[in-house]
Amino acid sequence: MKIDNLFSVKNKIVLITGGSRGIGEMIARGFLANGAKVYISSRKKSDCDHTAKRLSSEYNASCISIPSDISNLNGINHLHENILKYEKGLDVLVNNAGAVWGEPLESFTEKGWDKVMDLNVKSIFFMTQKFLNMLKDNATKENPTRIINIGSIDGINTPFYENYSYSVAKSAVHKLTKVLSAKLIKYNIICNAIAPGPFPSQMLGSALKHNYEKVSSKNPSYRIGQPEDIAGCALFLASKASQYTVGEVITCDGGLVASAGHDLTND
C-alpha cells in the first residue's frame, strides 16, 4: 500500500510515439522523472533528437530518440527494428502520435481524412500488433505490461471546430482501446486510454493563435491542462495502482465532459 510501490514506474521500459513535443513530451517527462527508461519517436529527426537530448540532461535519465513516420507500415517496422537494437521487451507503449485537420464540410479533402485516420487510428492498431511480442516478453500476471492510447474529448463531445476526421478518429481510438483490452488481458497486457481536453500544444495553439485565455475561461477549472495533469494519468495507468483497471477511457479535461462540453469559443 505504500505510494512508492503502488505508483512506481522505476526501471520500466517505455516507448512514446509523438514524444518530441506537446502531450507526448509531457508524458515522457513524467516517466523520466520517476526512473523509467524512455524511448521517444516522431517524424522529424531533428525535433526528436533535440528533445531526447534535452530531457536526458534535465532529468539525468535515459531518453533515447528513434525518429520514424509511423503513419505507414514501413515506418512502424523501422521503429520496431531500431528499438530491438536496444531492448528485448517493453513495459509500456504509449500510442500518442496524432494529427488534426480542419476544413469546412463542403470542401473537406480526402487528404485531410486519410492523413488523420492513418496516424490517429491505423497506427495504433499496427503499433500494437508489431510490438505485441515485446510486450508479451515483459508481461506477467503479477506485473502486466501496459498500452496507453491517447484519445481526445473531441471523440466524446461534439467539437466546435470542423475537424471531422479528427473527432471521428479519436472516437475510434476509444473504441479500439476497449476492443484491444478484451483481447490482450489474457496475455497480461492491460490496455487503457486517456481522453485529454485542452493542453498547450502546437495543434491547439495554432487554432487559437497560442492565446489560451478564452479556452481557460470556458473550462470549469478555469485553466488548460498542465504537464503534471497528463503525466499523472499516464503514471497511474502504467503502475500497480491501475492493475485492475482495464479498457477504460479516462478524461483529463478539467471538467469539460462532465459539464456537457461547454462551447470553448463563444460566450
Backbone hydrogen bonds in HBPLUS format (Angstrom, degrees):
<---DONOR---> <-ACCEPTOR-->    atom                        ^
c    i                          cat <-CA-CA->   ^        H-A-AA   ^      H-
h    n   atom  resd res      DA  || num        DHA   H-A  angle D-A-AA Bond
n    s   type  num  typ     dist DA aas  dist angle  dist       angle   num
A0005-ASN N   A0002-LYS O   2.99 MM   3  5.35 141.3  2.14 107.5 118.6     1
A0006-LEU N   A0002-LYS O   2.88 MM   4  6.13 171.9  1.89 164.3 166.3     2
A0007-PHE N   A0003-ILE O   3.03 MM   4  5.86 172.3  2.03 154.6 156.2     3
A0241-ALA N   A0006-LEU O   2.87 MM 235  4.95 132.5  2.10 155.2 144.6     4
A0012-LYS N   A0009-VAL O   3.11 MM   3  5.55 161.5  2.14 133.2 132.5     5
A0011-ASN N   A0035-GLY O   2.80 MM  24  5.75 172.0  1.80 127.5 127.0     6
A0037-LYS N   A0012-LYS O   2.88 MM  25  6.10 166.6  1.90 166.5 171.0     7
A0091-ASP N   A0013-ILE O   2.95 MM  78  5.11 147.9  2.06 135.3 145.1     8
A0092-VAL N   A0013-ILE O   3.04 MM  79  6.37 151.6  2.12 157.9 157.9     9
A0014-VAL N   A0037-LYS O   2.91 MM  23  6.12 166.2  1.92 168.9 171.7    10
A0039-TYR N   A0014-VAL O   2.74 MM  25  6.06 160.4  1.78 158.6 165.5    11
A0015-LEU N   A0092-VAL O   2.92 MM  77  6.32 157.9  1.96 158.4 165.2    12
A0094-VAL N   A0015-LEU O   2.78 MM  79  6.06 174.6  1.79 172.5 173.2    13
A0016-ILE N   A0039-TYR O   2.86 MM  23  6.24 160.9  1.90 163.2 169.2    14
A0041-SER N   A0016-ILE O   3.06 MM  25  6.39 147.7  2.16 158.0 157.0    15
A0017-THR N   A0094-VAL O   3.09 MM  77  6.40 166.3  2.11 176.1 175.2    16
A0018-GLY N   A0041-SER O   2.68 MM  23  5.68 123.1  2.00 142.6 160.4    17
A0019-GLY N   A0041-SER O   3.12 MM  22  5.65 149.7  2.21 138.9 143.4    18
A0025-GLU N   A0021-ARG O   3.18 MM   4  4.66 158.4  2.23 106.3 109.6    19
A0026-MET N   A0022-GLY O   3.06 MM   4  6.39 157.7  2.11 151.1 158.1    20
A0027-ILE N   A0023-ILE O   2.95 MM   4  6.19 158.8  2.00 153.3 157.7    21
A0028-ALA N   A0024-GLY O   2.97 MM   4  6.20 156.5  2.02 144.8 151.8    22
A0029-ARG N   A0025-GLU O   2.91 MM   4  6.17 155.7  1.97 151.3 157.0    23
A0030-GLY N   A0026-MET O   3.22 MM   4  6.57 153.4  2.29 143.6 149.7    24
A0031-PHE N   A0027-ILE O   3.16 MM   4  6.54 159.2  2.21 154.9 159.2    25
A0032-LEU N   A0028-ALA O   2.93 MM   4  6.11 171.7  1.93 160.4 162.9    26
A0033-ALA N   A0029-ARG O   2.92 MM   4  5.96 160.1  1.96 151.2 156.4    27
A0034-ASN N   A0031-PHE O   3.07 MM   3  5.26 146.0  2.19 102.3 112.7    28
A0036-ALA N   A0031-PHE O   3.09 MM   5  5.28 166.2  2.11 145.3 141.7    29
A0035-GLY N   A0032-LEU O   3.32 MM   3  5.42 158.1  2.37 114.3 110.3    30
A0038-VAL N   A0062-SER O   3.02 MM  24  6.34 157.9  2.07 167.0 168.2    31
A0064-ILE N   A0038-VAL O   2.85 MM  26  6.35 155.9  1.91 154.0 161.1    32
A0040-ILE N   A0064-ILE O   2.89 MM  24  6.22 158.9  1.93 155.2 161.5    33
A0066-ILE N   A0040-ILE O   2.94 MM  26  6.21 160.5  1.98 166.5 169.4    34
A0068-SER N   A0042-SER O   2.91 MM  26  5.64 148.9  2.01 124.4 134.2    35
A0048-CYS N   A0044-LYS O   3.04 MM   4  6.23 166.8  2.06 156.6 160.7    36
A0049-ASP N   A0045-LYS O   2.84 MM   4  5.94 172.1  1.84 159.9 162.1    37
A0050-HIS N   A0046-SER O   2.99 MM   4  6.00 161.0  2.03 143.5 149.3    38
A0051-THR N   A0047-ASP O   2.99 MM   4  6.11 164.2  2.02 149.8 153.9    39
A0052-ALA N   A0048-CYS O   3.04 MM   4  6.19 165.6  2.06 150.5 154.7    40
A0053-LYS N   A0049-ASP O   3.04 MM   4  6.19 162.3  2.07 149.3 154.0    41
A0054-ARG N   A0050-HIS O   2.96 MM   4  6.11 161.3  2.00 148.5 154.1    42
A0055-LEU N   A0051-THR O   2.86 MM   4  6.01 169.1  1.87 158.1 160.6    43
A0056-SER N   A0052-ALA O   2.98 MM   4  5.98 156.9  2.03 144.2 151.0    44
A0057-SER N   A0053-LYS O   3.16 MM   4  6.31 157.7  2.21 144.1 149.3    45
A0058-GLU N   A0054-ARG O   2.90 MM   4  6.10 159.3  1.95 147.6 154.2    46
A0059-TYR N   A0055-LEU O   2.98 MM   4  6.00 161.0  2.02 150.6 153.6    47
A0060-ASN N   A0056-SER O   2.90 MM   4  5.41 110.9  2.39 131.7 145.5    48
A0061-ALA N   A0056-SER O   3.12 MM   5  4.89 145.4  2.24 128.6 137.8    49
A0076-ILE N   A0072-ASN O   3.18 MM   4  6.54 153.8  2.25 147.9 155.7    50
A0077-ASN N   A0073-LEU O   2.86 MM   4  6.05 163.3  1.89 153.3 157.6    51
A0078-HIS N   A0074-ASN O   2.91 MM   4  6.10 151.6  2.00 141.9 150.2    52
A0079-LEU N   A0075-GLY O   2.99 MM   4  6.21 158.5  2.04 146.5 151.3    53
A0080-HIS N   A0076-ILE O   2.98 MM   4  6.21 162.5  2.01 150.6 155.4    54
A0081-GLU N   A0077-ASN O   2.89 MM   4  6.06 166.2  1.91 153.4 156.9    55
A0082-ASN N   A0078-HIS O   3.09 MM   4  6.23 153.0  2.17 145.2 152.1    56
A0083-ILE N   A0079-LEU O   3.00 MM   4  6.22 156.3  2.06 151.6 157.6    57
A0084-LEU N   A0080-HIS O   3.12 MM   4  6.24 147.3  2.23 146.5 154.8    58
A0085-LYS N   A0082-ASN O   3.18 MM   3  5.37 150.7  2.27 100.5 109.2    59
A0086-TYR N   A0083-ILE O   2.94 MM   3  5.39 153.8  2.01 110.4 118.6    60
A0087-GLU N   A0083-ILE O   2.91 MM   4  6.11 163.4  1.94 157.7 163.2    61
A0090-LEU N   A0134-MET O   2.95 MM  44  5.19 153.7  2.02 119.8 115.5    62
A0146-ARG N   A0091-ASP O   2.85 MM  55  6.24 163.5  1.87 154.6 159.8    63
A0093-LEU N   A0146-ARG O   2.92 MM  53  6.31 157.0  1.97 148.6 155.5    64
A0148-ILE N   A0093-LEU O   2.84 MM  55  6.23 163.2  1.86 157.6 161.9    65
A0095-ASN N   A0148-ILE O   2.89 MM  53  6.17 140.3  2.05 140.6 153.3    66
A0150-ILE N   A0095-ASN O   3.03 MM  55  6.11 161.8  2.07 155.4 149.7    67
A0103-GLU N   A0162-GLU O   3.14 MM  59  5.91 146.4  2.26 170.7 167.0    68
A0107-SER N   A0104-PRO O   3.07 MM   3  5.57 144.2  2.21 112.0 121.5    69
A0108-PHE N   A0104-PRO O   2.90 MM   4  5.70 111.4  2.38 152.4 171.1    70
A0113-TRP N   A0109-THR O   3.12 MM   4  6.47 139.5  2.30 139.1 150.2    71
A0113-TRP N   A0110-GLU O   3.14 MM   3  5.01 124.9  2.46  91.7 106.1    72
A0114-ASP N   A0110-GLU O   2.83 MM   4  6.03 176.8  1.83 162.9 162.5    73
A0115-LYS N   A0111-LYS O   2.95 MM   4  5.85 166.4  1.97 148.5 153.0    74
A0117-MET N   A0113-TRP O   3.06 MM   4  6.21 167.6  2.07 154.3 158.3    75
A0118-ASP N   A0114-ASP O   2.86 MM   4  5.79 160.9  1.90 150.4 155.7    76
A0119-LEU N   A0115-LYS O   3.26 MM   4  6.36 167.3  2.28 143.6 146.7    77
A0120-ASN N   A0116-VAL O   2.83 MM   4  5.67 160.6  1.87 150.8 157.5    78
A0121-VAL N   A0117-MET O   3.03 MM   4  5.34 150.1  2.13 129.6 136.3    79
A0122-LYS N   A0117-MET O   3.07 MM   5  6.46 165.6  2.10 157.8 161.6    80
A0123-SER N   A0118-ASP O   2.97 MM   5  6.17 139.4  2.14 152.2 163.4    81
A0124-ILE N   A0121-VAL O   3.09 MM   3  5.40 123.7  2.42 103.5 117.2    82
A0125-PHE N   A0121-VAL O   3.30 MM   4  6.70 161.1  2.34 157.6 161.6    83
A0126-PHE N   A0122-LYS O   3.06 MM   4  6.34 172.6  2.06 161.4 162.6    84
A0127-MET N   A0123-SER O   2.75 MM   4  5.68 144.5  1.87 143.5 153.1    85
A0128-THR N   A0124-ILE O   3.03 MM   4  6.07 160.1  2.07 141.7 147.1    86
A0129-GLN N   A0125-PHE O   2.96 MM   4  6.25 157.1  2.02 144.5 151.4    87
A0130-LYS N   A0126-PHE O   2.94 MM   4  5.94 162.1  1.98 137.8 142.8    88
A0131-PHE N   A0127-MET O   2.94 MM   4  5.99 158.7  1.99 150.8 156.1    89
A0132-LEU N   A0129-GLN O   3.46 MM   3  5.28 163.4  2.49  99.0 103.1    90
A0135-LEU N   A0131-PHE O   3.05 MM   4  6.33 153.4  2.12 152.1 159.7    91
A0136-LYS N   A0132-LEU O   2.83 MM   4  6.09 154.5  1.89 151.7 159.7    92
A0137-ASP N   A0133-ASN O   2.93 MM   4  6.06 151.7  2.01 143.9 150.8    93
A0139-ALA N   A0136-LYS O   3.14 MM   3  5.05 152.1  2.22 100.8 109.3    94
A0140-THR N   A0143-ASN O   3.30 MM   3  4.98 154.1  2.37 107.7 112.7    95
A0145-THR N   A0188-ASN O   3.08 MM  43  6.61 142.7  2.23 158.4 158.5    96
A0190-ILE N   A0145-THR O   2.84 MM  45  6.24 165.5  1.86 160.4 157.2    97
A0147-ILE N   A0190-ILE O   2.84 MM  43  6.18 152.9  1.91 154.6 155.4    98
A0192-ASN N   A0147-ILE O   3.02 MM  45  6.41 160.3  2.06 165.2 167.5    99
A0149-ASN N   A0192-ASN O   2.94 MM  43  6.37 164.4  1.97 150.6 153.0   100
A0194-ILE N   A0149-ASN O   2.91 MM  45  6.39 151.0  2.00 161.7 170.3   101
A0151-GLY N   A0194-ILE O   2.70 MM  43  5.76 154.7  1.76 154.8 162.0   102
A0155-GLY N   A0152-SER O   2.97 MM   3  5.43 158.4  2.02 109.4 116.5   103
A0153-ILE N   A0196-PRO O   3.08 MM  43  5.92 154.0  2.15 147.6 141.4   104
A0156-ILE N   A0153-ILE O   2.92 MM   3  4.98 158.9  1.97 105.2 110.9   105
A0157-ASN N   A0153-ILE O   2.79 MM   4  5.96 161.5  1.82 173.2 171.5   106
A0163-ASN N   A0161-TYR O   2.97 MM   2  5.60 132.1  2.20 104.3  90.0   107
A0166-TYR N   A0163-ASN O   2.88 MM   3  5.36 119.5  2.25 112.7 128.9   108
A0167-SER N   A0163-ASN O   3.06 MM   4  6.29 162.8  2.09 164.1 169.6   109
A0168-VAL N   A0164-TYR O   3.16 MM   4  6.25 165.0  2.18 152.2 156.8   110
A0169-ALA N   A0165-SER O   2.86 MM   4  5.83 153.0  1.93 138.8 147.1   111
A0170-LYS N   A0166-TYR O   2.91 MM   4  6.14 160.5  1.95 153.0 157.6   112
A0171-SER N   A0167-SER O   3.08 MM   4  6.22 150.3  2.17 140.1 148.0   113
A0172-ALA N   A0168-VAL O   2.98 MM   4  6.25 150.0  2.07 143.4 152.0   114
A0173-VAL N   A0169-ALA O   2.89 MM   4  6.27 141.8  2.04 143.3 154.6   115
A0174-HIS N   A0170-LYS O   3.15 MM   4  6.46 153.3  2.22 143.8 148.9   116
A0175-LYS N   A0171-SER O   3.13 MM   4  6.49 159.4  2.18 148.2 153.3   117
A0176-LEU N   A0172-ALA O   2.76 MM   4  5.90 163.2  1.79 153.1 158.5   118
A0177-THR N   A0173-VAL O   2.93 MM   4  6.06 149.8  2.02 143.9 151.6   119
A0178-LYS N   A0174-HIS O   3.35 MM   4  6.71 154.5  2.42 143.2 148.0   120
A0179-VAL N   A0175-LYS O   3.00 MM   4  6.33 161.8  2.04 153.9 159.3   121
A0180-LEU N   A0176-LEU O   2.80 MM   4  5.93 170.1  1.81 157.0 159.6   122
A0181-SER N   A0177-THR O   2.91 MM   4  5.94 154.4  1.97 142.9 150.8   123
A0182-ALA N   A0178-LYS O   3.30 MM   4  6.47 152.3  2.38 144.3 148.8   124
A0183-LYS N   A0180-LEU O   3.07 MM   3  5.21 124.3  2.39 100.3 114.5   125
A0184-LEU N   A0180-LEU O   2.84 MM   4  5.95 165.1  1.86 163.9 168.3   126
A0185-ILE N   A0181-SER O   3.17 MM   4  5.89 148.8  2.28 143.3 146.9   127
A0187-TYR N   A0184-LEU O   2.85 MM   3  5.35 152.6  1.92 115.7 124.7   128
A0189-ILE N   A0184-LEU O   3.24 MM   5  5.28 155.4  2.31 132.8 134.1   129
A0188-ASN N   A0185-ILE O   2.99 MM   3  4.92 159.7  2.03 108.2 111.1   130
A0247-GLY N   A0191-CYS O   2.90 MM  56  5.67 148.0  2.01 151.0 158.8   131
A0193-ALA N   A0248-GLU O   2.79 MM  55  6.12 156.3  1.85 164.6 169.5   132
A0250-ILE N   A0193-ALA O   2.91 MM  57  6.26 165.6  1.93 145.9 144.0   133
A0195-ALA N   A0250-ILE O   2.81 MM  55  5.85 164.9  1.83 136.0 139.4   134
A0252-CYS N   A0195-ALA O   3.04 MM  57  5.98 158.3  2.09 134.8 132.4   135
A0197-GLY N   A0252-CYS O   2.96 MM  55  5.98 148.6  2.06 134.7 126.1   136
A0225-GLY N   A0198-PRO O   2.87 MM  27  6.11 178.5  1.87 156.8 156.8   137
A0205-GLY N   A0201-SER O   2.76 MM   4  5.58 152.4  1.84 142.5 152.1   138
A0206-SER N   A0202-GLN O   2.99 MM   4  5.86 153.0  2.07 137.4 142.9   139
A0208-LEU N   A0204-LEU O   3.08 MM   4  6.35 142.9  2.22 147.6 158.5   140
A0209-LYS N   A0205-GLY O   2.73 MM   4  5.48 103.7  2.31 142.2 158.8   141
A0210-HIS N   A0205-GLY O   2.65 MM   5  4.10 146.9  1.75 131.1 134.9   142
A0211-ASN N   A0208-LEU O   3.13 MM   3  5.61 156.1  2.19 111.8 118.1   143
A0216-SER N   A0212-TYR O   2.90 MM   4  6.05 160.7  1.94 153.8 159.6   144
A0217-SER N   A0213-GLU O   2.95 MM   4  6.19 153.3  2.02 146.7 153.9   145
A0218-LYS N   A0214-LYS O   3.18 MM   4  6.38 136.1  2.38 141.5 151.6   146
A0218-LYS N   A0215-VAL O   3.22 MM   3  5.31 134.7  2.44  97.6 109.4   147
A0219-ASN N   A0216-SER O   3.19 MM   3  5.24 151.1  2.28 100.7 109.4   148
A0222-TYR N   A0219-ASN O   2.72 MM   3  4.89 160.6  1.76 114.7 121.3   149
A0229-ASP N   A0226-GLN O   2.88 MM   3  5.40 136.4  2.08 115.1 127.0   150
A0231-ALA N   A0227-PRO O   2.94 MM   4  5.95 162.8  1.97 157.2 162.8   151
A0232-GLY N   A0228-GLU O   2.92 MM   4  5.65 149.1  2.01 130.6 138.9   152
A0233-CYS N   A0229-ASP O   3.39 MM   4  6.65 155.0  2.46 138.1 143.3   153
A0234-ALA N   A0230-ILE O   3.11 MM   4  6.36 162.5  2.14 148.4 153.0   154
A0235-LEU N   A0231-ALA O   2.85 MM   4  6.06 160.3  1.89 154.0 159.3   155
A0236-PHE N   A0232-GLY O   3.02 MM   4  6.18 159.0  2.06 146.0 151.6   156
A0237-LEU N   A0233-CYS O   3.01 MM   4  6.28 162.2  2.04 150.2 154.7   157
A0238-ALA N   A0234-ALA O   2.99 MM   4  6.15 122.1  2.34 139.3 154.2   158
A0238-ALA N   A0235-LEU O   3.21 MM   3  5.07 141.6  2.37  94.3 105.4   159
A0239-SER N   A0236-PHE O   3.23 MM   3  5.30 160.2  2.27 105.3 111.3   160
A0242-SER N   A0239-SER O   3.19 MM   3  5.99 162.1  2.22 120.4 124.1   161
A0243-GLN N   A0240-LYS O   3.15 MM   3  5.16 165.0  2.17 116.8 115.9   162
A0245-THR N   A0242-SER O   2.91 MM   3  5.10 163.7  1.94 120.8 121.3   163
A0259-SER N   A0255-GLY O   2.97 MM   4  6.05 133.6  2.20 140.4 151.8   164
A0259-SER N   A0256-LEU O   3.23 MM   3  5.18 131.2  2.48  92.4 105.1   165
A0261-GLY N   A0256-LEU O   2.63 MM   5  4.80 151.0  1.71 159.0 152.7   166
A0260-ALA N   A0257-VAL O   3.05 MM   3  5.11 148.5  2.15 116.2 114.0   167
